[in-house]
Protein backbone atom coordinates (compact mmCIF):
# COMPACT_ATOMS: atom_id res chain seq x y z
CA UNK A 1 0.00 0.00 0.00
CA UNK A 2 1.47 3.35 -1.05
CA UNK A 3 1.66 5.98 1.66
CA UNK A 4 1.53 9.62 0.69
CA UNK A 5 3.78 12.24 2.24
CA UNK A 6 2.27 14.57 4.86
CA UNK A 7 0.91 17.78 3.40
CA UNK A 8 3.46 19.88 5.28
CA UNK A 9 6.34 17.89 3.80
CA UNK A 10 4.93 18.11 0.27
CA UNK A 11 4.41 21.83 0.65
CA UNK A 12 7.99 22.31 1.78
CA UNK A 13 9.37 20.25 -1.11
CA UNK A 14 7.33 22.11 -3.70
CA UNK A 15 8.29 25.45 -2.20
CA UNK A 16 12.02 24.75 -2.30
CA UNK A 17 12.50 25.27 -6.08
CA UNK A 18 10.48 28.48 -5.87
CA UNK A 19 12.61 29.65 -2.95
CA UNK A 20 15.79 28.87 -4.89
CA UNK A 21 14.56 30.73 -7.97
CA UNK A 22 13.59 33.70 -5.83
CA UNK A 23 17.02 33.70 -4.19
CA UNK A 24 18.76 33.56 -7.57
CA UNK A 25 16.57 36.36 -8.91
CA UNK A 26 17.32 38.49 -5.85
CA UNK A 27 21.06 37.85 -6.20
CA UNK A 28 20.92 38.70 -9.92
CA UNK A 29 19.05 41.94 -9.21
CA UNK A 30 21.59 42.83 -6.52
CA UNK A 31 24.51 42.18 -8.90
CA UNK A 32 22.84 44.26 -11.62
CA UNK A 33 22.35 47.17 -9.21
CA UNK A 34 25.96 46.92 -8.05
CA UNK A 35 27.26 46.84 -11.63
CA UNK A 36 25.11 49.82 -12.65
CA UNK A 37 26.53 51.79 -9.75
CA UNK A 38 30.10 50.86 -10.70
CA UNK A 39 29.53 51.93 -14.32
CA UNK A 40 28.10 55.27 -13.20
CA UNK A 41 31.05 55.88 -10.88
CA UNK A 42 33.57 55.01 -13.57
CA UNK A 43 31.93 57.24 -16.16
CA UNK A 44 31.93 60.02 -13.57
CA UNK A 45 35.72 59.74 -13.35
CA UNK A 46 36.18 57.30 -10.45
CA UNK A 47 38.91 54.88 -11.62
CA UNK A 48 38.58 52.78 -8.47
CA UNK A 49 35.20 51.61 -9.78
CA UNK A 50 36.94 49.83 -12.65
CA UNK A 51 39.29 48.10 -10.19
CA UNK A 52 36.19 46.78 -8.43
CA UNK A 53 34.79 45.55 -11.76
CA UNK A 54 38.02 43.67 -12.44
CA UNK A 55 37.96 42.18 -8.94
CA UNK A 56 34.38 40.95 -9.45
CA UNK A 57 34.84 39.42 -12.89
CA UNK A 58 38.51 38.55 -13.41
CA UNK A 59 38.18 34.89 -12.33
CA UNK A 60 35.07 34.34 -14.48
CA UNK A 61 36.67 35.92 -17.55
CA UNK A 62 39.82 33.86 -17.05
CA UNK A 63 37.72 30.66 -16.72
CA UNK A 64 35.91 31.39 -19.99
CA UNK A 65 39.17 32.07 -21.81
CA UNK A 66 40.85 28.97 -20.39
CA UNK A 67 37.93 26.72 -21.34
CA UNK A 68 38.02 27.98 -24.93
CA UNK A 69 41.81 28.10 -25.42
CA UNK A 70 43.02 25.44 -22.93
CA UNK A 71 46.22 27.38 -22.31
CA UNK A 72 46.84 29.33 -19.10
CA UNK A 73 49.19 31.91 -20.65
CA UNK A 74 46.79 32.65 -23.50
CA UNK A 75 43.84 32.79 -21.10
CA UNK A 76 45.69 35.33 -18.95
CA UNK A 77 46.34 37.51 -22.00
CA UNK A 78 42.72 37.29 -23.12
CA UNK A 79 41.54 38.26 -19.62
CA UNK A 80 43.87 41.28 -19.63
CA UNK A 81 42.83 42.28 -23.15
CA UNK A 82 39.16 41.94 -22.18
CA UNK A 83 39.50 44.49 -19.41
CA UNK A 84 41.59 46.78 -21.61
CA UNK A 85 38.80 46.74 -24.20
CA UNK A 86 36.21 47.21 -21.47
CA UNK A 87 38.09 50.21 -20.01
CA UNK A 88 38.15 51.86 -23.42
CA UNK A 89 34.52 51.09 -24.24
CA UNK A 90 32.72 51.39 -20.92
CA UNK A 91 31.67 54.96 -21.68
CA UNK A 92 29.68 53.54 -24.63
CA UNK A 93 28.12 50.75 -22.57
CA UNK A 94 24.36 51.31 -22.91
CA UNK A 95 23.18 48.64 -20.50
CA UNK A 96 21.22 46.67 -23.14
CA UNK A 97 22.64 43.55 -21.49
CA UNK A 98 24.18 42.95 -18.09
CA UNK A 99 27.77 44.02 -17.48
CA UNK A 100 28.71 40.35 -17.00
CA UNK A 101 27.25 39.39 -20.39
CA UNK A 102 28.99 42.35 -22.05
CA UNK A 103 32.36 41.31 -20.60
CA UNK A 104 31.75 37.66 -21.51
CA UNK A 105 31.00 38.61 -25.11
CA UNK A 106 34.27 40.58 -25.35
CA UNK A 107 36.23 37.64 -23.90
CA UNK A 108 34.59 35.09 -26.22
CA UNK A 109 35.27 37.22 -29.30
CA UNK A 110 38.90 37.74 -28.32
CA UNK A 111 39.32 34.02 -27.58
CA UNK A 112 37.77 33.13 -30.95
CA UNK A 113 40.24 35.39 -32.74
CA UNK A 114 43.16 33.99 -30.76
CA UNK A 115 42.11 30.40 -31.44
CA UNK A 116 41.88 30.85 -35.20
CA UNK A 117 45.13 32.83 -35.26
CA UNK A 118 46.91 29.94 -33.55
CA UNK A 119 45.04 27.29 -35.55
CA UNK A 120 46.27 28.76 -38.82
CA UNK A 121 49.81 28.68 -37.43
CA UNK A 122 49.49 25.19 -35.88
CA UNK A 123 49.85 26.59 -32.34
CA UNK A 124 46.94 24.36 -31.28
CA UNK A 125 49.34 21.36 -31.16
CA UNK A 126 49.80 20.07 -27.61
CA UNK A 127 52.70 18.63 -25.64
CA UNK A 128 52.63 15.07 -24.36
CA UNK A 129 52.15 14.62 -20.61
CA UNK A 130 55.29 12.47 -20.74
CA UNK A 131 57.32 15.46 -21.94
CA UNK A 132 60.10 16.40 -19.43
CA UNK A 133 59.67 19.65 -17.52
CA UNK A 134 63.22 20.68 -18.39
CA UNK A 135 66.55 19.48 -19.69
CA UNK A 136 67.92 19.04 -16.17
CA UNK A 137 64.82 17.36 -14.73
CA UNK A 138 63.49 13.83 -15.05
CA UNK A 139 60.02 14.95 -13.91
CA UNK A 140 57.26 15.12 -16.51
CA UNK A 141 54.07 17.11 -16.89
CA UNK A 142 52.22 14.05 -15.58
CA UNK A 143 53.89 14.60 -12.21
CA UNK A 144 52.13 17.98 -11.95
CA UNK A 145 48.66 16.48 -12.38
CA UNK A 146 47.14 15.88 -8.99
CA UNK A 147 44.49 13.22 -8.42
CA UNK A 148 42.27 12.26 -5.51
CA UNK A 149 41.27 8.94 -7.06
CA UNK A 150 42.81 6.07 -5.07
CA UNK A 151 41.97 3.47 -7.70
CA UNK A 152 44.46 3.44 -10.62
CA UNK A 153 42.16 1.28 -12.77
CA UNK A 154 39.26 3.66 -12.44
CA UNK A 155 41.54 6.64 -12.97
CA UNK A 156 42.85 5.03 -16.16
CA UNK A 157 39.32 4.34 -17.41
CA UNK A 158 38.22 7.88 -16.64
CA UNK A 159 41.31 9.23 -18.36
CA UNK A 160 40.63 7.18 -21.48
CA UNK A 161 37.03 8.34 -21.58
CA UNK A 162 38.01 11.99 -21.05
CA UNK A 163 40.66 11.76 -23.77
CA UNK A 164 38.12 10.21 -26.13
CA UNK A 165 35.60 13.00 -25.50
CA UNK A 166 38.28 15.68 -25.91
CA UNK A 167 39.46 14.13 -29.18
CA UNK A 168 35.90 14.04 -30.49
CA UNK A 169 35.29 17.61 -29.33
CA UNK A 170 38.25 18.71 -31.42
CA UNK A 171 36.61 17.17 -34.49
CA UNK A 172 33.42 19.19 -34.04
CA UNK A 173 33.02 22.35 -36.07
CA UNK A 174 34.02 25.47 -34.14
CA UNK A 175 30.53 26.78 -33.38
CA UNK A 176 29.43 23.42 -31.96
CA UNK A 177 32.56 23.06 -29.84
CA UNK A 178 32.13 26.61 -28.59
CA UNK A 179 28.48 26.24 -27.58
CA UNK A 180 29.11 22.93 -25.77
CA UNK A 181 31.98 24.57 -23.89
CA UNK A 182 29.73 27.42 -22.76
CA UNK A 183 26.90 25.09 -21.77
CA UNK A 184 28.61 22.00 -20.35
CA UNK A 185 31.95 23.30 -19.06
CA UNK A 186 31.07 26.84 -18.01
CA UNK A 187 27.45 26.01 -17.09
CA UNK A 188 26.01 29.10 -18.77
CA UNK A 189 22.24 29.45 -19.04
CA UNK A 190 20.51 29.52 -22.43
CA UNK A 191 19.89 33.26 -22.04
CA UNK A 192 23.55 33.95 -21.22
CA UNK A 193 24.74 31.91 -24.19
CA UNK A 194 22.28 33.69 -26.48
CA UNK A 195 23.52 37.09 -25.31
CA UNK A 196 27.18 36.05 -25.58
CA UNK A 197 26.90 34.64 -29.09
CA UNK A 198 24.36 37.17 -30.36
CA UNK A 199 21.71 34.58 -31.27
CA UNK A 200 18.23 33.82 -29.95
CA UNK A 201 17.46 31.20 -27.30
CA UNK A 202 15.73 28.90 -29.81
CA UNK A 203 18.87 28.83 -31.94
CA UNK A 204 20.96 28.13 -28.82
CA UNK A 205 18.84 25.09 -27.95
CA UNK A 206 18.80 23.67 -31.46
CA UNK A 207 22.55 24.23 -31.89
CA UNK A 208 23.29 22.49 -28.58
CA UNK A 209 21.09 19.55 -29.58
CA UNK A 210 22.84 19.26 -32.94
CA UNK A 211 26.27 19.59 -31.33
CA UNK A 212 25.50 16.83 -28.84
CA UNK A 213 24.15 14.63 -31.63
CA UNK A 214 27.32 15.12 -33.66
CA UNK A 215 29.51 14.48 -30.62
CA UNK A 216 27.64 11.26 -29.88
CA UNK A 217 28.11 10.16 -33.49
CA UNK A 218 31.85 10.81 -33.27
CA UNK A 219 32.04 8.84 -30.02
CA UNK A 220 30.21 5.92 -31.63
CA UNK A 221 32.54 6.04 -34.61
CA UNK A 222 35.58 5.89 -32.34
CA UNK A 223 34.09 3.34 -29.96
CA UNK A 224 31.04 1.23 -30.98
CA UNK A 225 29.93 0.88 -27.35
CA UNK A 226 28.79 4.53 -27.51
CA UNK A 227 26.30 3.91 -30.31
CA UNK A 228 23.11 6.05 -30.10
CA UNK A 229 20.95 3.02 -29.21
CA UNK A 230 23.24 1.92 -26.35
CA UNK A 231 22.20 2.63 -22.77
CA UNK A 232 24.74 4.59 -20.68
CA UNK A 233 24.95 1.67 -18.24
CA UNK A 234 26.34 -0.46 -21.07
CA UNK A 235 29.28 1.90 -21.57
CA UNK A 236 30.99 0.47 -18.52
CA UNK A 237 31.50 -3.07 -17.28
CA UNK A 238 32.55 -4.48 -13.89
CA UNK A 239 36.22 -5.37 -13.57
CA UNK A 240 36.68 -8.72 -11.81
CA UNK A 241 36.97 -9.43 -8.97
CA UNK A 242 36.35 -6.05 -7.31
CA UNK A 243 33.24 -5.10 -9.28
CA UNK A 244 34.63 -1.67 -10.08
CA UNK A 245 33.63 -0.09 -13.37
CA UNK A 246 35.90 0.21 -16.36
CA UNK A 247 35.25 1.42 -19.88
CA UNK A 248 33.69 -1.31 -21.97
CA UNK A 249 35.82 -0.33 -24.97
CA UNK A 250 39.07 -0.03 -23.03
C-alpha positions as CSV (number, residue, x, y, z in Angstrom):
1,X,0.0,0.0,0.0
2,X,1.5,3.4,-1.0
3,X,1.7,6.0,1.7
4,X,1.5,9.6,0.7
5,X,3.8,12.2,2.2
6,X,2.3,14.6,4.9
7,X,0.9,17.8,3.4
8,X,3.5,19.9,5.3
9,X,6.3,17.9,3.8
10,X,4.9,18.1,0.3
11,X,4.4,21.8,0.6
12,X,8.0,22.3,1.8
13,X,9.4,20.3,-1.1
14,X,7.3,22.1,-3.7
15,X,8.3,25.5,-2.2
16,X,12.0,24.7,-2.3
17,X,12.5,25.3,-6.1
18,X,10.5,28.5,-5.9
19,X,12.6,29.6,-3.0
20,X,15.8,28.9,-4.9
21,X,14.6,30.7,-8.0
22,X,13.6,33.7,-5.8
23,X,17.0,33.7,-4.2
24,X,18.8,33.6,-7.6
25,X,16.6,36.4,-8.9
26,X,17.3,38.5,-5.9
27,X,21.1,37.8,-6.2
28,X,20.9,38.7,-9.9
29,X,19.1,41.9,-9.2
30,X,21.6,42.8,-6.5
31,X,24.5,42.2,-8.9
32,X,22.8,44.3,-11.6
33,X,22.3,47.2,-9.2
34,X,26.0,46.9,-8.0
35,X,27.3,46.8,-11.6
36,X,25.1,49.8,-12.7
37,X,26.5,51.8,-9.8
38,X,30.1,50.9,-10.7
39,X,29.5,51.9,-14.3
40,X,28.1,55.3,-13.2
41,X,31.0,55.9,-10.9
42,X,33.6,55.0,-13.6
43,X,31.9,57.2,-16.2
44,X,31.9,60.0,-13.6
45,X,35.7,59.7,-13.3
46,X,36.2,57.3,-10.5
47,X,38.9,54.9,-11.6
48,X,38.6,52.8,-8.5
49,X,35.2,51.6,-9.8
50,X,36.9,49.8,-12.6
51,X,39.3,48.1,-10.2
52,X,36.2,46.8,-8.4
53,X,34.8,45.6,-11.8
54,X,38.0,43.7,-12.4
55,X,38.0,42.2,-8.9
56,X,34.4,40.9,-9.4
57,X,34.8,39.4,-12.9
58,X,38.5,38.5,-13.4
59,X,38.2,34.9,-12.3
60,X,35.1,34.3,-14.5
61,X,36.7,35.9,-17.6
62,X,39.8,33.9,-17.0
63,X,37.7,30.7,-16.7
64,X,35.9,31.4,-20.0
65,X,39.2,32.1,-21.8
66,X,40.9,29.0,-20.4
67,X,37.9,26.7,-21.3
68,X,38.0,28.0,-24.9
69,X,41.8,28.1,-25.4
70,X,43.0,25.4,-22.9
71,X,46.2,27.4,-22.3
72,X,46.8,29.3,-19.1
73,X,49.2,31.9,-20.6
74,X,46.8,32.7,-23.5
75,X,43.8,32.8,-21.1
76,X,45.7,35.3,-18.9
77,X,46.3,37.5,-22.0
78,X,42.7,37.3,-23.1
79,X,41.5,38.3,-19.6
80,X,43.9,41.3,-19.6
81,X,42.8,42.3,-23.1
82,X,39.2,41.9,-22.2
83,X,39.5,44.5,-19.4
84,X,41.6,46.8,-21.6
85,X,38.8,46.7,-24.2
86,X,36.2,47.2,-21.5
87,X,38.1,50.2,-20.0
88,X,38.2,51.9,-23.4
89,X,34.5,51.1,-24.2
90,X,32.7,51.4,-20.9
91,X,31.7,55.0,-21.7
92,X,29.7,53.5,-24.6
93,X,28.1,50.7,-22.6
94,X,24.4,51.3,-22.9
95,X,23.2,48.6,-20.5
96,X,21.2,46.7,-23.1
97,X,22.6,43.5,-21.5
98,X,24.2,42.9,-18.1
99,X,27.8,44.0,-17.5
100,X,28.7,40.3,-17.0
101,X,27.3,39.4,-20.4
102,X,29.0,42.3,-22.1
103,X,32.4,41.3,-20.6
104,X,31.7,37.7,-21.5
105,X,31.0,38.6,-25.1
106,X,34.3,40.6,-25.4
107,X,36.2,37.6,-23.9
108,X,34.6,35.1,-26.2
109,X,35.3,37.2,-29.3
110,X,38.9,37.7,-28.3
111,X,39.3,34.0,-27.6
112,X,37.8,33.1,-30.9
113,X,40.2,35.4,-32.7
114,X,43.2,34.0,-30.8
115,X,42.1,30.4,-31.4
116,X,41.9,30.8,-35.2
117,X,45.1,32.8,-35.3
118,X,46.9,29.9,-33.5
119,X,45.0,27.3,-35.5
120,X,46.3,28.8,-38.8
121,X,49.8,28.7,-37.4
122,X,49.5,25.2,-35.9
123,X,49.8,26.6,-32.3
124,X,46.9,24.4,-31.3
125,X,49.3,21.4,-31.2
126,X,49.8,20.1,-27.6
127,X,52.7,18.6,-25.6
128,X,52.6,15.1,-24.4
129,X,52.1,14.6,-20.6
130,X,55.3,12.5,-20.7
131,X,57.3,15.5,-21.9
132,X,60.1,16.4,-19.4
133,X,59.7,19.6,-17.5
134,X,63.2,20.7,-18.4
135,X,66.5,19.5,-19.7
136,X,67.9,19.0,-16.2
137,X,64.8,17.4,-14.7
138,X,63.5,13.8,-15.0
139,X,60.0,14.9,-13.9
140,X,57.3,15.1,-16.5
141,X,54.1,17.1,-16.9
142,X,52.2,14.1,-15.6
143,X,53.9,14.6,-12.2
144,X,52.1,18.0,-11.9
145,X,48.7,16.5,-12.4
146,X,47.1,15.9,-9.0
147,X,44.5,13.2,-8.4
148,X,42.3,12.3,-5.5
149,X,41.3,8.9,-7.1
150,X,42.8,6.1,-5.1
151,X,42.0,3.5,-7.7
152,X,44.5,3.4,-10.6
153,X,42.2,1.3,-12.8
154,X,39.3,3.7,-12.4
155,X,41.5,6.6,-13.0
156,X,42.8,5.0,-16.2
157,X,39.3,4.3,-17.4
158,X,38.2,7.9,-16.6
159,X,41.3,9.2,-18.4
160,X,40.6,7.2,-21.5
161,X,37.0,8.3,-21.6
162,X,38.0,12.0,-21.1
163,X,40.7,11.8,-23.8
164,X,38.1,10.2,-26.1
165,X,35.6,13.0,-25.5
166,X,38.3,15.7,-25.9
167,X,39.5,14.1,-29.2
168,X,35.9,14.0,-30.5
169,X,35.3,17.6,-29.3
170,X,38.3,18.7,-31.4
171,X,36.6,17.2,-34.5
172,X,33.4,19.2,-34.0
173,X,33.0,22.4,-36.1
174,X,34.0,25.5,-34.1
175,X,30.5,26.8,-33.4
176,X,29.4,23.4,-32.0
177,X,32.6,23.1,-29.8
178,X,32.1,26.6,-28.6
179,X,28.5,26.2,-27.6
180,X,29.1,22.9,-25.8
181,X,32.0,24.6,-23.9
182,X,29.7,27.4,-22.8
183,X,26.9,25.1,-21.8
184,X,28.6,22.0,-20.3
185,X,32.0,23.3,-19.1
186,X,31.1,26.8,-18.0
187,X,27.5,26.0,-17.1
188,X,26.0,29.1,-18.8
189,X,22.2,29.5,-19.0
190,X,20.5,29.5,-22.4
191,X,19.9,33.3,-22.0
192,X,23.5,33.9,-21.2
193,X,24.7,31.9,-24.2
194,X,22.3,33.7,-26.5
195,X,23.5,37.1,-25.3
196,X,27.2,36.1,-25.6
197,X,26.9,34.6,-29.1
198,X,24.4,37.2,-30.4
199,X,21.7,34.6,-31.3
200,X,18.2,33.8,-30.0
201,X,17.5,31.2,-27.3
202,X,15.7,28.9,-29.8
203,X,18.9,28.8,-31.9
204,X,21.0,28.1,-28.8
205,X,18.8,25.1,-27.9
206,X,18.8,23.7,-31.5
207,X,22.6,24.2,-31.9
208,X,23.3,22.5,-28.6
209,X,21.1,19.6,-29.6
210,X,22.8,19.3,-32.9
211,X,26.3,19.6,-31.3
212,X,25.5,16.8,-28.8
213,X,24.1,14.6,-31.6
214,X,27.3,15.1,-33.7
215,X,29.5,14.5,-30.6
216,X,27.6,11.3,-29.9
217,X,28.1,10.2,-33.5
218,X,31.8,10.8,-33.3
219,X,32.0,8.8,-30.0
220,X,30.2,5.9,-31.6
221,X,32.5,6.0,-34.6
222,X,35.6,5.9,-32.3
223,X,34.1,3.3,-30.0
224,X,31.0,1.2,-31.0
225,X,29.9,0.9,-27.3
226,X,28.8,4.5,-27.5
227,X,26.3,3.9,-30.3
228,X,23.1,6.0,-30.1
229,X,21.0,3.0,-29.2
230,X,23.2,1.9,-26.3
231,X,22.2,2.6,-22.8
232,X,24.7,4.6,-20.7
233,X,24.9,1.7,-18.2
234,X,26.3,-0.5,-21.1
235,X,29.3,1.9,-21.6
236,X,31.0,0.5,-18.5
237,X,31.5,-3.1,-17.3
238,X,32.5,-4.5,-13.9
239,X,36.2,-5.4,-13.6
240,X,36.7,-8.7,-11.8
241,X,37.0,-9.4,-9.0
242,X,36.4,-6.1,-7.3
243,X,33.2,-5.1,-9.3
244,X,34.6,-1.7,-10.1
245,X,33.6,-0.1,-13.4
246,X,35.9,0.2,-16.4
247,X,35.3,1.4,-19.9
248,X,33.7,-1.3,-22.0
249,X,35.8,-0.3,-25.0
250,X,39.1,0.0,-23.0
